[in-house]
């Protein structure tokens, strides 16, 4: 009887364990199934925040400057009356109504921070170049060799320093452009003769949607607002 009782008890334990394991597996499958359903529900309900952005909200403003430049030592500036337009690698000078709006906006901001505009022939301390870019590819804009490919349009000779080259801080910005981008460059003409180079002391880049169909003043001001060091004093 003792042996029979032991066998019966063992059998009960085995049956209990089997039933317990079955319940565990059922519970596990139920939890996994619930998690999968919840995951699918969450994924199907996930919103794409980028799809709701306005053209203004999608815009990116990037500024870079030469940390060794003393911006308060410059007092005067001159700005080109046209814009270099680079369209998928082909460049030319243009002066549309949109271009004139950006030229006027930059002129206004330079004056607002204390710089005085003079004619190009009156030895300005700072030269201002504006470039409009239309491209359908992605890439990297390297500021220290950017002008190497488009020197014919803003040749240093334009600023009275023929034979010199452009020099910029070692920096870059990545871009993925569908509609376009705009760059504004401030050039150190005051020290060009000593440096034997026209150093680019500040660059502002705007990229995003609707740049050329939006208010030029607002966009240019955004670049200057994040560059508080652009002051004459």
C-alpha positions as CSV (number, residue, x, y, z in Angstrom):
1,X,0.0,0.0,0.0
2,X,2.8,2.3,0.8
3,X,4.3,1.8,-2.6
4,X,0.9,2.1,-4.2
5,X,0.3,5.3,-2.3
6,X,3.6,6.7,-3.3
7,X,2.9,6.0,-7.0
8,X,-0.5,7.6,-6.8
9,X,1.0,10.7,-5.1
10,X,3.7,10.9,-7.8
11,X,1.1,10.6,-10.5
12,X,-1.0,13.4,-9.0
13,X,2.1,15.7,-8.9
14,X,2.9,14.8,-12.6
15,X,-0.6,15.6,-13.7
16,X,-0.6,18.8,-11.7
17,X,2.7,19.9,-13.3
18,X,1.4,19.1,-16.8
19,X,-1.7,21.1,-16.2
20,X,0.3,23.9,-14.7
21,X,2.6,24.0,-17.7
22,X,-0.4,24.0,-20.0
23,X,-1.9,26.9,-18.1
24,X,1.5,28.7,-18.2
25,X,1.8,28.2,-21.9
26,X,-1.8,29.4,-22.4
27,X,-1.1,32.5,-20.3
28,X,2.2,33.1,-22.2
29,X,0.5,32.8,-25.6
30,X,-2.3,35.1,-24.4
31,X,0.1,37.7,-23.2
32,X,2.2,37.5,-26.4
33,X,-0.9,37.7,-28.5
34,X,-2.2,40.7,-26.6
35,X,1.2,42.4,-26.9
36,X,1.2,41.9,-30.7
37,X,-2.3,43.2,-31.0
38,X,-1.4,46.3,-28.9
39,X,1.8,46.8,-30.9
40,X,-0.1,46.7,-34.2
41,X,-2.7,49.1,-32.7
42,X,0.0,51.5,-31.6
43,X,1.8,51.4,-35.0
44,X,-1.4,52.0,-36.9
45,X,-2.2,55.0,-34.6
46,X,1.3,56.5,-34.8
47,X,1.2,60.0,-36.4
48,X,4.0,61.5,-38.6
49,X,4.8,64.8,-37.0
50,X,6.7,66.0,-40.0
51,X,3.6,65.8,-42.2
52,X,2.0,68.6,-40.2
53,X,4.9,71.1,-40.4
54,X,4.3,74.4,-42.2
55,X,6.9,75.7,-44.7
56,X,8.1,78.1,-42.0
57,X,8.4,75.3,-39.4
58,X,10.4,73.0,-41.8
59,X,13.0,75.7,-42.4
60,X,16.5,75.4,-41.0
61,X,18.8,78.3,-40.2
62,X,22.5,77.6,-39.8
63,X,25.2,80.2,-39.0
64,X,29.0,79.8,-38.8
65,X,31.7,82.3,-38.1
66,X,35.5,82.7,-37.8
67,X,36.1,82.7,-34.0
68,X,39.3,84.7,-34.5
69,X,37.4,87.6,-36.2
70,X,36.8,90.8,-34.3
71,X,33.5,91.9,-35.7
72,X,33.5,95.2,-33.8
73,X,36.7,96.2,-35.7
74,X,34.7,96.4,-39.0
75,X,32.6,99.5,-39.6
76,X,31.6,99.6,-43.3
77,X,30.2,97.1,-45.8
78,X,29.3,96.8,-49.4
79,X,26.8,94.4,-50.9
80,X,26.7,93.0,-54.5
81,X,23.7,94.2,-56.5
82,X,23.0,90.7,-57.8
83,X,22.9,87.2,-56.5
84,X,24.9,84.1,-57.7
85,X,22.3,81.5,-58.7
86,X,23.5,77.9,-58.8
87,X,21.0,75.6,-60.4
88,X,22.0,72.0,-60.3
89,X,25.6,72.8,-60.8
90,X,25.2,75.5,-63.4
91,X,25.8,79.0,-62.0
92,X,25.0,82.5,-63.2
93,X,24.3,85.9,-61.8
94,X,20.6,86.9,-61.4
95,X,18.7,89.9,-60.1
96,X,15.0,89.0,-59.9
97,X,12.4,90.6,-57.6
98,X,13.0,87.8,-55.1
99,X,16.8,88.4,-55.2
100,X,16.4,92.1,-54.7
101,X,14.2,91.4,-51.7
102,X,17.0,89.3,-50.1
103,X,19.6,91.9,-50.9
104,X,17.5,94.6,-49.3
105,X,16.9,92.4,-46.3
106,X,20.6,91.8,-45.7
107,X,21.3,95.5,-46.2
108,X,18.7,96.4,-43.6
109,X,20.1,93.9,-41.1
110,X,23.7,95.0,-41.6
111,X,22.6,98.6,-41.0
112,X,20.6,97.6,-37.9
113,X,23.6,96.1,-36.2
114,X,25.7,99.2,-36.8
115,X,27.5,98.7,-40.1
116,X,27.5,101.6,-42.6
117,X,27.1,100.9,-46.3
118,X,29.6,102.4,-48.7
119,X,30.2,102.0,-52.4
120,X,32.4,99.1,-53.4
121,X,35.1,101.6,-54.6
122,X,35.3,103.2,-51.2
123,X,37.3,100.4,-49.5
124,X,34.5,98.7,-47.5
125,X,35.7,96.7,-44.5
126,X,33.2,93.9,-45.3
127,X,31.9,92.5,-48.6
128,X,28.6,90.7,-48.7
129,X,27.9,87.9,-51.2
130,X,24.5,86.2,-51.5
131,X,24.1,82.8,-53.3
132,X,20.8,81.1,-54.2
133,X,21.0,77.4,-54.7
134,X,18.6,75.1,-56.4
135,X,19.4,71.5,-56.3
136,X,17.7,68.1,-56.3
137,X,20.5,66.1,-54.6
138,X,21.9,65.7,-51.2
139,X,25.5,66.6,-50.2
140,X,27.9,68.5,-48.0
141,X,28.6,72.2,-48.4
142,X,32.3,72.7,-47.4
143,X,32.8,76.4,-46.7
144,X,36.6,76.4,-47.1
145,X,36.4,75.3,-50.8
146,X,32.9,76.3,-51.7
147,X,34.1,79.3,-53.8
148,X,36.6,77.1,-55.6
149,X,33.9,75.9,-58.0
150,X,32.2,79.2,-58.5
151,X,35.0,81.7,-58.4
152,X,34.1,83.1,-61.8
153,X,31.0,84.7,-60.3
154,X,32.5,86.2,-57.1
155,X,36.0,86.4,-58.2
156,X,38.2,88.2,-55.7
157,X,38.9,90.7,-58.4
158,X,35.4,92.0,-58.0
159,X,36.4,93.2,-54.5
160,X,39.6,94.7,-55.8
161,X,42.0,91.9,-54.8
162,X,42.7,90.1,-58.0
163,X,44.9,87.1,-57.7
164,X,43.8,86.4,-54.1
165,X,41.8,83.4,-53.1
166,X,38.9,82.8,-50.6
167,X,39.6,81.3,-47.2
168,X,37.0,80.1,-44.7
169,X,37.0,78.3,-41.3
170,X,37.2,74.6,-41.6
171,X,33.5,73.8,-41.4
172,X,30.7,72.2,-43.3
173,X,26.9,71.8,-43.4
174,X,25.0,68.9,-44.8
175,X,22.0,69.6,-46.9
176,X,19.3,67.8,-48.7
177,X,17.6,70.2,-51.0
178,X,14.5,69.9,-53.1
179,X,13.4,73.4,-53.5
180,X,16.4,75.4,-52.7
181,X,18.7,77.1,-50.2
182,X,20.2,80.5,-49.7
183,X,23.7,81.5,-48.3
184,X,24.9,84.8,-47.1
185,X,28.7,85.3,-46.7
186,X,30.5,88.2,-45.0
187,X,34.0,88.7,-46.4
188,X,36.9,90.4,-44.6
189,X,38.1,93.0,-47.1
190,X,39.8,95.1,-44.5
191,X,42.6,92.7,-43.8
192,X,42.7,91.0,-47.3
193,X,45.9,92.7,-48.3
194,X,47.7,91.5,-45.2
195,X,46.2,88.0,-45.2
196,X,46.7,87.6,-48.9
197,X,43.2,86.1,-48.9
198,X,39.6,87.2,-48.6
199,X,38.6,85.4,-45.4
200,X,34.9,84.5,-45.1
201,X,34.2,85.5,-41.5
202,X,30.5,84.6,-41.3
203,X,28.1,82.4,-43.3
204,X,24.4,82.1,-42.9
205,X,22.5,79.2,-44.6
206,X,18.7,78.9,-45.0
207,X,17.3,75.7,-46.3
208,X,13.8,74.2,-46.4
209,X,10.5,74.7,-48.1
210,X,9.2,77.9,-49.6
211,X,12.3,80.0,-49.0
212,X,11.9,82.1,-52.1
213,X,8.1,82.6,-51.8
214,X,8.3,83.8,-48.2
215,X,9.2,87.0,-46.5
216,X,12.9,87.7,-47.0
217,X,13.2,90.1,-44.1
218,X,11.9,87.5,-41.6
219,X,14.3,84.8,-42.8
220,X,17.4,87.0,-42.9
221,X,16.6,88.4,-39.5
222,X,16.5,84.9,-38.1
223,X,20.1,84.4,-39.2
224,X,21.2,87.7,-37.6
225,X,19.2,87.1,-34.4
226,X,21.2,83.9,-33.7
227,X,24.5,85.8,-34.4
228,X,24.7,88.4,-31.6
229,X,28.4,88.9,-32.1
230,X,27.6,90.7,-35.4
231,X,27.9,94.2,-33.9
232,X,30.1,97.2,-34.4
233,X,30.5,97.7,-30.7
